[in-house]
Amino acid sequence: MKRIGAIVCVMMMAVAMLAPACLAADNEGTDAVNKTGFTILTSSPEDGTEGVAVDNLSVKITFSKEMQPKNKKVRNENAKQFKLKDSKGNKIPVQVYYSDEEEGLVLVAADTFSSKNKNKRIKGDEQYVLTIGRNLQATDGTTLGEQQTIAMKTLNQGRSTAIYMILMFLMMGGMIFFTVRGSKKDEKKKKEERQFKEGVNPYKEAKRSGKSVQEVVEKESRKKRKKEEAIRRQQEAEAAIEAEIIEKIRKESNKRVSAPKSIADAGSKYKLKVVTDSGKKVEEPKAAAAKTNKGTTNPKNQKGKNKNKKKGGKKK
C-alpha cells in the first residue's frame, strides 16, 4: 500500500510540474497567431452566399491591415495567393486590385473577358470557392499565416428568367382584368344615368318582369328619388369643400392688424419738417387751391348770367 501511494504521489508531482510548461507552450502558440493581427474582417459576398450575380463576378475583401504593397514582386506573389475554382476544380483566372482609399480593401475579380479566357466563363447555378493563401502579405510584410476560403453559389438564371416571365404574365393579366372590369363599371354607370334621364317604359318593364305597371312606376319613382337625393348630397358636399377652400384662401390673403400704428412705432426715424413763411404756417395744397378759386372769371356752381358776371358790375 505504501509503495502504491508513493507511485501516485510521484505521478501527481510530475503532472503538477509539467502542466505549466504545456499551458505555456499552448499560450505561446496562441499569442504567436494573435500577435500578427492579420486576418479577414469582412467579405462581399460573404462565405456561403447564394444567388451571386454571374456577370462581373468579384469578391471584396477587407483585411485588418493595410494592403498596398509598394514592391512589384510582392504584388505579383500576392496575386498568386488568390485562386478561384468551380465545383469541378477548374481554375478561373482572376485579377487583384488594391484600393487607394481604403487601406485594407482588396478586390478579386474573375478575369473571363480576355481572348485567352473565353472558354472559362462564369456559369449560373454553380458553386465557386475563392482560396486565399497563407503567404499573402500585408504592407508591413506580415503574412496571413493560415489559408482562408470564401464559398459562393451563382444565380440560376434559367429559373430567374422563368419566374420573371411568370410575374410579367401575371401583371399583364391583372392589368387586362382590371381594365375590362373598369370598362364594365363605366358602361353600367352610363346606362344607369341614361335610364335615369330617359326613364323606363313601365309597360315594357311590366311585361318583362311580370309585375304590374303601378309597381314598376313606384319602383322607378323610388329609384329616381334615391338617385336625386344622392346627387344633391354630393353637390352639397362639393359646395361645402369649395367654400371651405375659398374661405381658407381669403383668410390667408387678408393681413389683419390689431390697431393702426404710426411709422415711428414700426421703427422709422423719418421726421416731418414744417416750413413757415414769415412766421406763418404754409397752407396745405388743397386749402391753397380752394382760396385761389375765389375771384376767378369761372367760379364753380354758377349758372346763366351769374356765370359771366364780374366783380363790381354786369358785362357790357
Protein Blocks (a to p, Z undefined) as FASTA:
>chain_A
ZZmmmmmmmmmmmmmmmmmmmmmmmmmmmmmmmmnopacfbdcddehiahiafbhpacdd
ddfbdcddfblklmmmmmmmpccddfkopacdddddddfklmkbccddddfkbmklmmmc
ccehiacdddddfkbccfkopaehiacddddddddfklmmmmmmmmmmmmmmmmmmmmmm
mmmmmmmmmmmmmmmmnopafklmmmmnopafklmmmmmmmmmmmmmmmmmmmmmmmmmm
mmmmmmmmmmmmpccdfbdcdfklnopabdcddddeehiacddfklmmmmmmgopabdgh
iahjllmpcehiacZZ
